[in-house]
Amino acid sequence: MWVDIGNVKFIFLPLEWIGMNAMLVYVMAAEGIFAAFINGWYYDDTHNTLIYWIQKHIFIGVGIQEEWAFSSM
């Protein structure tokens, strides 16, 4: 409701588009098209992509935790 009152609807248009095209978004994500599209942009070096940044800063140690969990079985 605040979006309509505050007249900032344009900020949420990408989310509205994703909601109206959910099946297309799902298929594109499952096939890796989104990752390839985002990886197409980089800053100063081909390793400075958004996907690389997310893997480096958000998923820190995820693989280590999984290895530890499976090695104790």
Backbone as ProteinMPNN parsed JSONL, in Angstrom:
{"seq_chain_A": "MWVDIGNVKFIFLPLEWIGMNAMLVYVMAAEGIFAAFINGWYYDDTHNTLIYWIQKHIFIGVGIQEEWAFSSM", "coords_chain_A": {"N_chain_A": [[0.818, -1.183, 0.0], [1.987, 1.23, 0.728], [3.63, 1.629, -1.398], [1.951, 2.396, -3.472], [0.874, 4.731, -2.38], [3.139, 6.29, -1.838], [4.066, 6.663, -4.393], [6.183, 5.287, -5.641], [6.286, 3.184, -7.366], [7.716, 2.44, -9.63], [10.179, 1.47, -8.823], [9.714, -1.106, -8.033], [9.01, -2.458, -10.314], [10.664, -4.428, -11.69], [10.333, -6.658, -9.955], [7.605, -7.047, -10.196], [7.465, -7.795, -12.89], [8.911, -10.202, -12.805], [7.175, -11.711, -11.205], [4.945, -11.9, -12.891], [5.944, -13.38, -14.948], [6.78, -15.9, -14.039], [7.229, -18.619, -14.737], [8.9, -18.45, -16.985], [11.112, -17.197, -15.814], [11.86, -19.194, -14.0], [12.622, -21.317, -15.744], [14.717, -20.096, -17.168], [16.526, -19.657, -15.082], [17.002, -22.285, -14.245], [18.274, -23.369, -16.463], [20.604, -21.976, -16.517], [20.806, -19.582, -17.81], [20.401, -17.051, -16.702], [22.628, -16.823, -14.986], [24.702, -16.855, -16.867], [24.067, -14.524, -18.239], [24.405, -12.559, -16.252], [27.083, -12.999, -15.663], [28.217, -11.987, -17.915], [28.813, -9.32, -17.618], [31.498, -7.537, -16.338], [33.985, -6.045, -14.173], [36.853, -4.418, -14.861], [38.377, -6.8, -14.858], [38.055, -10.177, -15.947], [37.39, -11.84, -13.887], [36.048, -10.354, -12.046], [33.132, -10.454, -11.564], [29.565, -10.362, -10.882], [28.578, -12.852, -10.07], [30.939, -14.117, -9.215], [31.593, -12.444, -7.064], [29.407, -12.916, -5.335], [29.778, -15.65, -4.781], [32.216, -15.502, -3.459], [31.806, -13.765, -1.242], [29.309, -14.302, -0.008], [28.823, -17.075, 0.101], [30.797, -18.092, 1.834], [32.871, -20.561, 2.952], [30.949, -22.589, 2.636], [31.266, -24.962, 1.159], [33.258, -26.153, 2.694], [31.955, -26.681, 5.097], [30.053, -28.546, 4.241], [31.723, -30.642, 3.424], [32.848, -31.339, 5.866], [30.57, -32.185, 7.242], [29.807, -34.437, 5.778], [32.043, -36.045, 6.038], [31.983, -36.941, 8.614], [30.173, -38.955, 8.695]], "CA_chain_A": [[0.0, 0.0, 0.0], [2.836, 2.399, 0.768], [4.183, 1.812, -2.745], [0.974, 3.162, -4.234], [0.719, 6.056, -1.779], [4.393, 7.019, -1.996], [4.329, 6.841, -5.823], [7.499, 4.732, -5.97], [5.989, 1.908, -7.986], [8.713, 2.137, -10.654], [11.29, 0.738, -8.213], [9.321, -2.501, -7.895], [8.601, -3.019, -11.598], [11.317, -5.716, -11.99], [9.694, -7.719, -9.178], [6.297, -7.288, -10.81], [7.705, -8.546, -14.124], [9.293, -11.565, -12.417], [5.966, -12.386, -10.749], [4.045, -12.167, -14.015], [6.62, -14.307, -15.857], [7.476, -16.805, -13.127], [7.663, -19.838, -15.412], [10.053, -18.081, -17.801], [12.23, -16.958, -14.895], [12.283, -20.498, -13.484], [13.32, -22.058, -16.8], [15.984, -19.426, -17.454], [17.431, -19.902, -13.959], [17.358, -23.704, -14.238], [19.176, -23.635, -17.579], [21.836, -21.206, -16.35], [20.816, -18.408, -18.689], [20.58, -15.863, -15.862], [24.021, -16.775, -14.542], [25.52, -16.462, -18.018], [23.759, -13.128, -18.525], [25.047, -11.731, -15.225], [28.527, -13.166, -15.813], [28.657, -11.239, -19.091], [29.324, -8.016, -17.184], [32.573, -7.598, -15.356], [34.66, -4.777, -13.925], [38.306, -4.351, -14.93], [38.96, -8.119, -15.052], [36.98, -11.141, -16.193], [37.039, -12.506, -12.631], [35.289, -9.415, -11.219], [31.728, -10.499, -11.955], [28.634, -10.432, -9.766], [28.541, -14.241, -9.61], [32.175, -14.342, -8.469], [31.487, -11.717, -5.804], [28.449, -13.625, -4.491], [30.416, -16.88, -4.324], [33.321, -15.183, -2.567], [31.402, -13.06, -0.03], [28.096, -14.81, 0.635], [28.945, -18.508, 0.336], [32.112, -18.339, 2.426], [32.978, -21.778, 3.742], [29.836, -23.521, 2.479], [31.819, -26.242, 0.742], [34.017, -26.719, 3.812], [30.982, -27.206, 6.048], [29.463, -29.751, 3.662], [32.733, -31.7, 3.484], [32.958, -31.731, 7.253], [29.356, -32.909, 7.611], [29.798, -35.755, 5.141], [33.169, -36.848, 6.474], [31.705, -37.512, 9.934], [29.208, -40.058, 8.563]], "C_chain_A": [[0.866, 1.252, 0.0], [3.424, 2.691, -0.611], [3.232, 2.659, -3.576], [0.829, 4.577, -3.697], [1.966, 6.895, -2.023], [4.793, 7.254, -3.438], [5.751, 6.414, -6.202], [7.344, 3.368, -6.629], [7.066, 1.487, -8.996], [9.892, 1.345, -10.095], [10.988, -0.755, -8.189], [8.863, -3.127, -9.202], [9.354, -4.307, -11.969], [10.701, -6.886, -11.216], [8.313, -8.051, -9.731], [6.456, -8.109, -12.084], [8.063, -9.992, -13.811], [8.066, -12.343, -11.971], [5.027, -12.747, -11.884], [4.64, -13.17, -14.999], [7.401, -15.356, -15.073], [7.992, -18.056, -13.825], [8.894, -19.567, -16.285], [11.282, -17.871, -16.923], [12.764, -18.28, -14.359], [13.098, -21.261, -14.529], [14.673, -21.422, -17.104], [16.994, -19.639, -16.327], [17.897, -21.353, -13.951], [18.358, -24.04, -15.342], [20.482, -22.85, -17.501], [21.915, -19.976, -17.224], [21.025, -17.13, -17.879], [22.027, -15.718, -15.411], [24.94, -16.343, -15.68], [25.306, -14.992, -18.358], [24.456, -12.203, -17.526], [26.559, -11.832, -15.327], [29.075, -12.401, -17.014], [29.201, -9.863, -18.757], [30.411, -8.208, -16.149], [33.243, -6.235, -15.264], [36.16, -4.993, -13.92], [38.998, -5.692, -15.182], [37.825, -9.118, -15.22], [36.58, -11.9, -14.93], [36.258, -11.595, -11.69], [33.842, -9.351, -11.684], [30.86, -10.57, -10.708], [28.561, -11.851, -9.2], [29.778, -14.556, -8.773], [32.112, -13.659, -7.105], [30.555, -12.431, -4.836], [29.086, -14.898, -3.944], [31.492, -16.588, -3.287], [32.838, -14.617, -1.234], [30.2, -13.659, 0.692], [28.236, -16.282, 0.987], [30.324, -18.865, 0.881], [32.042, -19.615, 3.265], [31.84, -22.763, 3.584], [30.348, -24.893, 2.089], [32.581, -26.922, 1.862], [33.061, -27.343, 4.822], [30.362, -28.495, 5.528], [30.458, -30.91, 3.718], [32.869, -32.216, 4.904], [31.766, -32.574, 7.674], [29.35, -34.307, 7.012], [30.945, -36.634, 5.6], [32.911, -37.483, 7.831], [30.732, -38.674, 9.862], [29.893, -41.382, 8.465]], "O_chain_A": [[0.524, 2.237, -0.655], [3.685, 3.844, -0.954], [3.67, 3.547, -4.307], [0.677, 5.522, -4.471], [1.869, 8.071, -2.373], [5.761, 7.969, -3.697], [6.431, 7.087, -6.976], [8.195, 2.495, -6.456], [7.296, 0.293, -9.188], [10.541, 0.613, -10.842], [11.896, -1.577, -8.31], [8.363, -4.252, -9.186], [8.734, -5.215, -12.523], [10.563, -7.982, -11.758], [7.905, -9.212, -9.731], [5.669, -9.022, -12.333], [7.576, -10.909, -14.472], [7.922, -13.516, -12.318], [4.379, -13.793, -11.843], [3.91, -13.752, -15.801], [8.547, -15.661, -15.403], [9.097, -18.508, -13.526], [9.823, -20.374, -16.313], [12.374, -18.325, -17.265], [13.977, -18.473, -14.272], [14.161, -21.796, -14.213], [15.666, -22.128, -17.277], [18.189, -19.785, -16.587], [19.067, -21.624, -13.677], [19.203, -24.916, -15.16], [21.37, -23.04, -18.332], [22.985, -19.385, -17.367], [21.741, -16.228, -18.313], [22.588, -14.623, -15.448], [25.857, -15.549, -15.471], [26.25, -14.293, -18.725], [25.03, -11.185, -17.913], [27.255, -10.842, -15.098], [30.285, -12.192, -17.111], [29.972, -9.297, -19.532], [30.244, -8.965, -15.192], [33.095, -5.387, -16.145], [36.68, -5.691, -13.049], [40.122, -5.704, -15.684], [36.737, -8.911, -14.681], [35.53, -12.543, -14.91], [35.843, -12.043, -10.621], [33.381, -8.307, -12.146], [31.359, -10.809, -9.608], [28.489, -12.031, -7.985], [29.668, -15.198, -7.729], [32.533, -14.236, -6.102], [30.864, -12.547, -3.65], [28.944, -15.194, -2.757], [31.658, -17.352, -2.337], [33.4, -14.952, -0.191], [30.096, -13.522, 1.911], [27.811, -16.699, 2.065], [30.943, -19.831, 0.436], [31.231, -19.714, 4.186], [31.772, -23.718, 4.358], [29.899, -25.895, 2.644], [32.553, -28.148, 1.971], [33.333, -28.423, 5.347], [30.167, -29.44, 6.293], [30.075, -32.039, 4.026], [32.993, -33.423, 5.113], [31.926, -33.567, 8.383], [28.932, -35.26, 7.669], [30.832, -37.859, 5.557], [33.558, -38.472, 8.172], [30.485, -39.324, 10.877], [29.231, -42.413, 8.349]]}, "name": "protein", "num_of_chains": 1, "seq": "MWVDIGNVKFIFLPLEWIGMNAMLVYVMAAEGIFAAFINGWYYDDTHNTLIYWIQKHIFIGVGIQEEWAFSSM"}
